[in-house]
């Protein structure tokens, strides 16, 4: 008889940004290497239905899935660290819970009963776990709970997990609690009291963690493990150190393997699995840490001071760099600084230039100057989503002679709208989940750089945008030398543009960063880094 689905719930305490997502993703890596199939999901307690309308200053990157779901950036870690392909069912927010409950109440589904947080909202949360169980044949489902224990908005989710663990049987559930072990430098001591208090709060709710993962700058000695174990009611061997890694987040699975987290989880859940072989993963990490070559890539954006705003792009550059035995040194450049100082002041000496996606007109002219500088100085260029549109606008203005060419997003009265609102977006008023979202197929045209990179005439890529290349200008722009090298199937929308007589000049309307993996870099990113090495 096959064993029932096993469940791992990852909670966090003390402070936010402890790395619960990386801990969950790294555990997923280790369990897959043990021969188990894994699916991951994220529960976020905020009231937004999804992060699609949230500012990057608030939330960082919005990660888009194949089915068009706009989700938390941790789902990017899940897909990069494991083989799972996620959907809208793998990210649940309080906003979705309440929206579903109110919709059912309005329809009369509750048959006149008083609608309450418990059981109606907790039932909605448990239903999502069951739904993911039915939709996958995974051995293990790992669920990360956003926020920290003690937050009022997260209490419903924890209560739902308490109920769920009893319903499926405690032997089928493993609770992992991630906490902070601060080092008080003046005293020279690691303090365990915050962890004790955090676990006590969790136990008040009725959840006893099975494993405690301690974020720490240093190794965790036996005395501290025993102390935490005693006060938190766990075995000392189940107190695991999650140390700060020195070079890359991809060291995290290797670090957690040191304390045998995967084996502890397997034992807790009664899973029989093989010892994981991390040789290929270690080789990838070694190429990141000790590469032979180095290139400098400027990323020119409007949220450049935020590490998480372009998270998947940075990771994709890391993947591509490792595949070429190359360290990619990222120079973050604020687009408005280029407007002020000129492109050369910030881009001189760069081996390649990338303009990421974005919304709004702030910094737009600086990005246009960036594309012009790259084109005229034969510096490898990669434009993603808005970056592709910027390259088109620059080319229309300065090569085609279309004065004041622009996107109608930035100038509704532009005389040359080379980028315009999609036809199906006309009249759309709601901002949430109304863009062109998710994966769609495209045809790559023969004889192009894109065809060379993909090695295929058919591709599928993920999108997140409202504006498109205006087909009314296609003939004029192509005639001047900006070649269309991929179009959507069957609509014929422009997906990739390129300049043939340039070392590397590609703009993609989609987001290739959402499909890059550590040992399988996206082909455009790989080609981009290869071109940077030659520049």
N, C-alpha and C positions, 0 to 999 in steps of 0.2 A: 504493500500500500504506500502511495506517495505521502510524504509528510504534509501537514497543512501549511498554509502560508504563515510565515513568521513576520513579526512586526518589530521594528526598532523605532523608538521615539526619542528624538534629540532635543533636549530643552537647554536653556541657558540661564545663568544666574550672575549676580553681582553687578555686571555692567554689560552694555551692548557691544557689538563689534568684536566679540571674542573669537570669532572664526568657527561658529557652529556649522555654517555652510560648508566650509573646507573640511571640517571634521567629518561631517556626513558624507561628503563626496569622497574623501580619502578612505573612509570605511567601505564605501561602495567599491572602490578600486580593489581593496584587499579581499573583499568577499568574492568579487568576480574572479580574482586570481586564485581563489580557493576552489573555483569551479561552480560557484553558485550564480544563479541569475538574480539580478537586482533591479528594482525600480525605486526612484526617489520622488518625493513630493515636498512642497513647502506650504505651511499654513502661516499666513500673515494676519496679525490681529487688527491692522488698520482698517478704517471704514471705507476707503476707496474700493471700488469694485475690482479694479486692477491698477497697476502703476502707470498705465498708459498716459494719463493726464498729469502725472506728477513731474515736477521740475527735477532735473538731474542734481540740483543743489540739495534737494530733499532725499532723493532716492538713488541717485546714480543712474546707471544704464538700465534701460528697459530691454529685456531679453525676449526675443520673438521666437515662437515655436512654429513648427511646420503647419499647424492648423490655424495659425494667426493669433494665438493667444499672446497677449502682452503680459509678461510675467516678471517676477523678481530676478535680479541678476544671479542669485544663487543657483537658479535652474541652469544657467550657463556652466557653472562649475559642475553640476551633476552630469550634464551631457558631455562635457570635456573629459571628466575623470572616469566615466563609465561608458558602457555601450548602450545605455538606455536612450530611447527616443520618447520624448515627453509630449504631453498634450495639455489642453486647458484643464483637464481633470487633475493635473498634478500641481496646481497652485490654487489654493483656496484662501480668500480673505474674509474678514468679518463683513465687509460690504456685500460680498456674494451671499453669505449666510443670511443676513438680514433681508436682502433683496428677495431671496427665494422664499423665506418665511412669510414676508408681507404679501408676496404674490399669491402664495397658497391661501393665506387668510382672506384675501380679497375674492378669491375664487370659491371660497367656502369649503376648502379641503379639510379643514379641521372640525367640520360639523358642529359649529357653534361653540366649541370649547374656548376657554380663556387661553390666549396664546402667551406663552411664557418662555423665558430664557432656557429654563429646564422644565420640560424635556425638549421643547420644539427646536431651539437653536442647537442644543447639543446633539439632538437626533440628526440634524442637517450635517453636522461635522462628521459624525460616525458614518452617515450614509456615503459621504465622499470617500472615506477609507474603504468601505465595502465596494463602492463603485470601481475604484482603482484595482481592488483585488480581483473583481470579476473581469475587468478589461485586460488584465495581464496574467501571465502564467509564471510570474516571478516566484522564486523561492523566498525572497526577503523583500519587504517594502520598508524603506527608510523614510521617516517623516520628520522634518525639521520644523520646530515651532519657533516663529519669529518672536523677537522681544525677549524680555527677561521675566523670570518668576517673580511675582509680586506686582507686576503691572496689571491694573484693573482690566484693561482690554483683553489681556491674554487668559484671564481666568476661565472663560467659557471653554476654550480649547483644552485646557488642562483637565477640567471637569469631564469633558467628552472623552479624553484619553483614559481617565480613571475608569469611567463606565465601560469603555470599549475593552480594556484589558481584562475585566471581569467576564465580559460576554464571550470573548474568544478563548479565555483560559490564560491564566498568568504564565503558564509554561511556554506560551506562544508569543510572549511580549518581553522585550528588553528595553528598559528605560536607561538612557544615557544622559547624564547631566554635565554640561560644560560650564566650568567656573574659572574664576581668576584667582591665582595665588600671587598676590603682590609681594615684591621684595622691598622692605623698608631699609633703605641704604644706611640711614643713620644708625640703625640698630644692627644692621647686617643680618637680618632675619627674614625668612619667608613667613608670611602670616596666613594661617589657615582659618581664622575666625570668619572672614567673609564667605568662605565655602561652607562652613558649618551653618551659618545663618541662612544661606541660600537653600541648602538642603532641608533645613528645618521648615522653611516656608513651603517647600514642595511637599514635605510630609504632612503639613497641616491640611493640604488639599486632599491628601489620601494617596499620594504617589511616593513610593519608595524607590529611589534610583538603584539600579543594579550595578552600574558602572559610573564612576566619576572621572571625567577627563579634565585635568587641571592645566589651564594655560599658564605657562611659566617661562621666565627668561632663563631659567637654570634647570639642571637635573633635580629630580625630586628624590630626596634621600629616604631611607627606610623609616626613620623616626617620624617624618612628616606624613608618610603614607599611613603608618599605624595610627597616628593621631587623627587623621581625617577618617580613617576606617572606623575607629572607635566612636567618634562623635556623630558620624553619618550613617552608622549601621550597615556598612558594607565590608566585604573581605578586603584585606590590605592589598591583595593581588589585583583587585578590581579598581584600584586607584591608579590612574594612568596619567603620565606626564605628556602634555602637548606643548613641546618646546617651540620657541621662536626659531624659525628656520633662517639660515644665513643668506641664501641666494634667490630661491624661487619657491613659489607655493607648491610646486610639484615634488618638493622634498617631503611634504606633509605625510603622504602614505608611508614613506620610508621611516619617518620619525615615529609614527604611531605603531608601526610594526615592531619597533624596538621593545615596546612594552606588551606586545602580542595582543593588541586590542581586538583584532579579528578572531583570534582563538578564544579570547574571553567571551566575545559575543556568541560564537559558535557553541561554546560550552553552555552558556546561559540558555540558549534556545534549543539545545539538543540536536544540533546540526552536525552531520558527519561530512567533512570536507577535507580536501588535501591541503598540504602546506603550500602557501603561495610562492610562486617563483617571480621575484621582482627584477630579474636580470634585464629584461628589455626596458622596464621603467627606469632602472638605475642608469642604463646606457643613455637614455634620453636626458636624464638629469645631468649626467656627466658632460654631455655636449653643451648644455646650458652653462654649466659652471666653468668648464675649462675648454672653451672653443679655440680654434686655430685663428679665426679671422674676426674682424670687427667692422661694423658699418654704423654710420650715424643717420638716423631717420628723423626728420622733423614732422611732427604731427601738429597741424595748424587748425585750431578749433576755438569755440567760444566758451567751453566749460573746461578749459585745459588745466586749471588748477586743481580739478577734482580727479583723483586717481580712478574712481569708479565710473566716471561719466563715459569713458571709452574703454571699459574693462576688456571686452571681448576682442577689440582691435589690438590692444597691447599683448594679450595672450596669443593671438594669431601671429603676430610678429615674432613672438618667442618661439612658437612652433616652427615657423618657416626658418627662423635663424638656426635652430637646432638641426634642422634637416640639411642645412648647408654648412654645418660646423662653424657657425658665426654668431657672435654676440651682437644683438641689435641694441644699440644705445639710442634711446628715444629722447629727442629734444622737444619738449613741449613748448609750443609757440602760441601766444594769444593773438588771434586774428586782428584785434584792434591795435595791437602794438605794431603790426605791419602797416596798418593804415597811417599810423603816426610816424614811424621811422623809415618806412620803405622795406621792401622784401629783402634786399641784399644784406641789410643790417642784422637780420635774424636768420637768414637761410644760407649765407655764404659758408662753404665748407661742408654742407650736408651732402651725403651720398644719395639720398632719396627724400621725397616729400609726399606726405599723405594728408588729404583733407577728409575728415570723417563726416558722418551725417549730422543733421541738426535742424532746428526750426527757428524762424524769425530772422529779421534782417540785421541784427547786431553783428558786426564783424564781417559782413558779406563782402564789402569792397576790399577788405584786407585779404580775404580768401581769393578774390579775383586777381589781385596783384600777385598772390602766391602761384596761382596756376600759370599766369603769364610768365613769371620768372622761371618756373620749371620748364615751360615749353620753349622759351627763347634760349635757355642755357643748357638744354639737353640733359636735364637732371631727371632721373626716373620719377614718375608721378603716378599716384594712385588716388583716385577720387571715389568715395563711397557715398551713394545716395545723394545728399546735398552736394557732396564733393564732385560727383559726376555732373550735376546741374551747373555748378560753378564753372567747371571746365568748358561746358557748352556755351555758357554766357560769355566767358572770356574769349573763346574762339570766334564767336559771332561778332563780338565788338571789334576785336583787333586783327582778325584775319579776313573775315567776310565784310568788314566795313559797315556793319549794322549798328549805327550809332545809338547809344543808350539801350541796347538790347538787354533784356532782363527777364526775371521770372515774375509772373503776376502775383506771386506770394509777397514779393518785396515792392513791386511797383505796378499797381493795377492799371495804370495809364501808359505803360511802356509802349513805344511805337513798334517794338519788335519783341513780342512775347515768345521767345524761343523755348521757354519753359512755362507751361500753363497748367491750370487745374484740370485734373482728369474729368472727363465728361460725367462719369457716375458720381462725382463729388459735388456737382452743381446742386445747390439747395440744401446740402447737408448742414445741419446746425449743431448737433451734438458732437463733442470732440472725442468722447470715449469709444474706442473700438470701431471707428468709422472710416479709417484709412484703408488703403490697399495693404492687407496684412497676410503674412504667412507665405508658404511655399507655392510657387507656380513654375510651370515648365517653360523653357525657352529653346529656340533653335540657334545654334552657333553657326555663323557663316564660314564657309570654307575659305582657306587662304588668309585667315586673319591671325593675329597674335593670340586672340582668345581661343581659337580653335587649336592652336599649337599648345597652349597651356593646359586646356581641359583634355585634349586628346579624344574629344567626342563632339558630335554635332547636336547633342541633346543634353540639357542640364536642368536641374531644379534648384532654385535658390529662394531664400526668404526675403520678404519685402516689408517695408514700413514707411509709407509716404503717401502724399496726396497729389503731388505735382509730377508732371511727366514732360519728356522731350516733345515739343510741339511738332507733329508730322508735317505741318505746312512749311516748315523750314528745312526739312530733311534733305531735299535735293540740293538746295543752295549750300548748306553746310558740308554735305558730303563732297560736293564738287570742289570745295575749297581745301579738303584734305582731312576733315574729321570723319573717320569711317565708322559707320554703324556695323558692329561685328556680332551682335546677338539681338534677337527680337523675341517677344513673348509669343507663345503658341497657345491658342490660335489668334490672339488679338492683334499681334504685330506691333506691340508697343516696344519702343527702343529700350534695350536692357544694358547694352555695353557699347561704349564709344572708344575709339582709339586713334592714335596718329601713327601711321605706318612707318614714316621715315624719322622716327624718334626712338632713342634707346629703349624707352618703356614709358608709354603714356596711355593709361587706361582709366576710364571712368565706368563704374558699375552702378546702375540704379538700385540694385538689391544690396543686401548686407551679407557678404560672404563670411564675415567674421563669426557668424552664428553657426557655421558648419566646419570650423577648423578644430582639429584634435591634436594632442601631443605628438603621436606618431603617425598622423595623417594630416599634414598641413594643407590648408586650402590652396589649390593650384595657382590662383592669382597672387596670393600672398607669397607663395614660394617663388614665383617668377619675379615678383617685385624685389625680394631680397637678393635673388640671383643678379638682377640688373644693378642693384645698389653695389654689389661686390665688384662689378665691372666699371663703375663710374669713377 
